[in-house]
C-alpha cells in the first residue's frame, strides 16, 4: 500500500469514528427504568408549592433548568403547583406546564451530562402532531394521543447529552412530570472529537497528493 493510500485510509477511519448518536426509545416506564444503572435522578417538582413562570426565560429546579421562549400571553410555561391547570393535570401534583407552537419552543437542560431521560407526559400531541422532541440533532415524533392521555416517553443514548428540546409544530399545551435521568447499563462514554477534524482529514489528503505529485 502506498503512503498516500495509507494516509487516506487512516483519515477515513478517523472521520468514520465521529458517527452520530444512536438511541433506544421507550414508551414503557418499567422497561426504561430496568435498563438504567445508577445514579438515577427523579425530579417530581413536588417541592414547588407556588406557581413559577419561566415564560420568555428559565427556571431551575434541582439539576434541571426549564427554558421557554413563550411570551406568557397564554398563561402557560409555568411550574404549575396545585390546583393544577386541567390541560396538564396528569395526577394532581406539581408538574411542568409547557406551551409550544410553530413560533414558540421549550427545552430542559441538565446540570451534568446524561445518557438517558424519560418522563410522564399529559395531553402531549393530543389529536394531532403538535410537538417534536430533539436530542443531539435527532428528532423524535412521539405518538399522537387522545385528549387527556397520560403517557411515558424516554430515550437511552450512547452519547452523553445535556439538553432536550421541545419543538413546536402546532399549538400544544402539555404537562411533564416525574423526569428521570441517568446513565444507562453498558453504554460507553464517548469522547467528543475536535471540531477541526474535517480540516485534519483534508490536510492529510492534500499532503498525500503533494507527495505523490513530487514522486
C-alpha positions as CSV (number, residue, x, y, z in Angstrom):
1,X,0.0,0.0,0.0
2,X,1.4,3.5,-0.9
3,X,1.9,6.1,1.8
4,X,-0.9,8.2,0.2
5,X,-3.3,5.3,0.2
6,X,-2.4,4.5,3.9
7,X,-2.8,8.2,4.9
8,X,-6.2,8.4,3.1
9,X,-7.4,5.1,4.7
10,X,-6.3,6.4,8.2
11,X,-8.0,9.7,7.7
12,X,-11.2,7.9,6.6
13,X,-11.1,5.7,9.6
14,X,-10.8,8.6,12.0
15,X,-13.6,10.5,10.3
16,X,-15.8,7.4,10.4
17,X,-15.4,7.2,14.1
18,X,-17.2,10.5,14.5
19,X,-20.6,8.8,14.0
20,X,-23.9,10.2,15.1
21,X,-25.5,9.2,18.4
22,X,-27.8,6.2,18.5
23,X,-30.9,5.9,20.7
24,X,-33.2,3.3,22.2
25,X,-36.7,4.7,22.5
26,X,-39.1,3.6,25.3
27,X,-42.8,4.1,25.8
28,X,-43.0,2.0,29.0
29,X,-41.5,3.4,32.2
30,X,-40.8,0.0,33.8
31,X,-38.8,-1.2,30.8
32,X,-36.9,2.1,30.7
33,X,-36.0,2.0,34.3
34,X,-34.9,-1.6,34.1
35,X,-32.3,-0.5,31.5
36,X,-30.8,2.1,33.8
37,X,-28.0,2.0,36.2
38,X,-27.1,4.5,39.0
39,X,-27.0,7.1,39.8
40,X,-30.6,7.7,38.8
41,X,-32.3,11.1,39.4
42,X,-36.0,11.6,39.7
43,X,-37.5,15.1,39.7
44,X,-41.2,15.2,40.7
45,X,-41.4,19.1,41.1
46,X,-43.4,18.4,44.3
47,X,-41.1,20.7,46.3
48,X,-42.7,23.6,44.4
49,X,-45.8,24.8,46.2
50,X,-46.5,28.0,44.3
51,X,-46.6,28.6,40.5
52,X,-43.2,29.6,39.0
53,X,-43.2,31.1,35.5
54,X,-40.4,30.5,33.0
55,X,-42.2,32.2,30.0
56,X,-39.6,34.0,28.0
57,X,-36.9,32.9,30.3
58,X,-36.0,30.0,32.6
59,X,-36.5,28.4,36.0
60,X,-34.2,26.0,37.8
61,X,-35.4,23.0,39.9
62,X,-32.7,20.7,41.3
63,X,-30.4,19.8,38.5
64,X,-32.9,20.9,35.8
65,X,-33.3,24.2,34.0
66,X,-36.5,24.7,32.1
67,X,-36.4,27.2,29.3
68,X,-39.1,28.7,27.1
69,X,-39.4,31.5,24.6
70,X,-43.2,31.7,25.1
71,X,-44.2,35.3,25.7
72,X,-46.5,34.3,28.6
73,X,-49.7,35.6,27.0
74,X,-51.4,32.2,27.2
75,X,-50.6,31.7,30.9
76,X,-48.6,28.7,30.2
77,X,-44.8,27.9,30.6
78,X,-45.0,27.6,34.3
79,X,-44.1,25.1,37.0
80,X,-47.7,24.5,37.9
81,X,-48.4,23.8,41.6
82,X,-51.9,22.5,42.8
83,X,-54.5,23.3,41.8
84,X,-53.0,22.2,38.5
85,X,-54.5,23.5,35.2
86,X,-56.7,20.9,33.6
87,X,-54.7,20.8,30.4
88,X,-51.7,19.3,32.1
89,X,-53.2,17.7,35.2
90,X,-51.9,14.1,34.9
91,X,-52.1,13.2,38.6
92,X,-52.9,16.3,40.6
93,X,-49.3,17.1,41.7
94,X,-47.0,19.8,40.6
95,X,-45.8,19.5,37.0
96,X,-44.3,21.5,34.2
97,X,-46.9,23.3,32.1
98,X,-45.3,23.6,28.6
99,X,-46.6,25.6,25.7
100,X,-45.2,25.1,22.2
101,X,-46.4,26.3,18.8
102,X,-45.0,27.0,15.3
103,X,-43.4,30.1,16.9
104,X,-42.6,29.1,20.5
105,X,-40.3,26.2,21.6
106,X,-39.2,25.0,25.0
107,X,-36.3,23.0,26.5
108,X,-34.9,21.2,29.5
109,X,-31.2,21.5,30.3
110,X,-29.4,19.2,32.7
111,X,-26.6,20.3,35.1
112,X,-24.5,17.3,34.2
113,X,-24.2,15.1,31.1
114,X,-26.6,12.2,31.0
115,X,-27.2,9.2,28.8
116,X,-30.9,8.6,29.4
117,X,-34.0,10.7,30.1
118,X,-37.7,9.8,30.4
119,X,-40.8,11.5,31.8
120,X,-44.6,11.3,32.1
121,X,-46.4,13.4,29.5
122,X,-50.0,14.5,29.8
123,X,-52.0,15.7,26.8
124,X,-48.9,15.6,24.6
125,X,-49.6,15.6,20.9
126,X,-53.3,15.1,21.6
127,X,-55.4,14.7,18.4
128,X,-52.5,15.6,16.0
129,X,-48.8,16.1,15.8
130,X,-48.1,19.2,17.8
131,X,-44.6,18.9,19.3
132,X,-41.4,17.0,18.3
133,X,-38.5,16.2,20.6
134,X,-34.9,16.9,19.6
135,X,-31.8,15.5,21.3
136,X,-28.3,15.9,19.8
137,X,-29.9,16.7,16.4
138,X,-32.0,13.6,16.4
139,X,-35.8,14.3,16.1
140,X,-38.3,12.1,17.8
141,X,-42.0,12.2,17.0
142,X,-44.0,10.6,19.8
143,X,-47.3,9.0,19.0
144,X,-50.5,11.1,18.6
145,X,-52.6,10.6,21.7
146,X,-56.2,11.1,22.8
147,X,-57.1,14.2,24.8
148,X,-56.5,13.6,28.5
149,X,-53.9,10.8,27.9
150,X,-51.0,10.2,30.3
151,X,-48.1,8.6,28.5
152,X,-44.4,7.8,29.1
153,X,-41.6,8.6,26.7
154,X,-37.9,8.1,27.2
155,X,-34.7,7.5,25.4
156,X,-31.3,6.0,26.1
157,X,-28.3,7.3,24.1
158,X,-24.8,6.0,23.5
159,X,-23.6,9.6,23.6
160,X,-23.8,12.0,26.6
161,X,-26.2,15.0,26.3
162,X,-27.3,17.9,28.4
163,X,-30.4,19.2,26.6
164,X,-33.8,18.1,25.4
165,X,-35.7,20.4,23.0
166,X,-39.4,20.5,22.5
167,X,-40.0,22.0,19.0
168,X,-43.5,23.2,18.2
169,X,-45.3,22.2,15.1
170,X,-48.9,23.3,16.1
171,X,-50.2,24.8,19.3
172,X,-49.7,22.4,22.2
173,X,-50.2,22.7,25.9
174,X,-49.0,19.7,27.8
175,X,-47.7,18.6,31.2
176,X,-44.3,16.9,32.1
177,X,-43.8,15.2,35.4
178,X,-41.5,12.7,37.1
179,X,-38.4,13.4,34.9
180,X,-36.0,10.5,35.3
181,X,-32.4,10.9,34.1
182,X,-29.4,8.5,34.5
183,X,-26.6,6.7,32.9
184,X,-27.6,3.5,31.1
185,X,-26.4,0.0,31.5
186,X,-23.3,-1.0,29.5
187,X,-23.2,2.3,27.5
188,X,-19.7,3.6,27.0
189,X,-18.9,7.3,27.4
190,X,-17.9,8.7,24.0
191,X,-15.1,11.3,24.0
192,X,-16.1,14.1,21.5
193,X,-13.8,14.5,18.6
194,X,-12.4,18.0,17.9
195,X,-14.4,20.3,15.6
196,X,-11.1,20.7,13.5
197,X,-11.3,17.0,12.4
198,X,-12.5,17.8,8.8
199,X,-9.6,20.1,8.3
200,X,-7.2,17.5,9.6
201,X,-8.6,15.0,7.1
202,X,-8.3,17.5,4.2
203,X,-4.7,18.2,5.3
204,X,-3.7,14.6,5.3
205,X,-5.3,14.1,1.8
206,X,-3.6,17.2,0.5
207,X,-0.2,16.2,1.9
208,X,-0.6,12.7,0.3
209,X,-1.4,14.2,-3.1
210,X,1.6,16.6,-2.9
211,X,4.0,13.7,-2.0
212,X,2.6,11.7,-4.9
213,X,3.0,14.5,-7.4
214,X,6.6,15.1,-6.4
215,X,7.5,11.4,-6.7
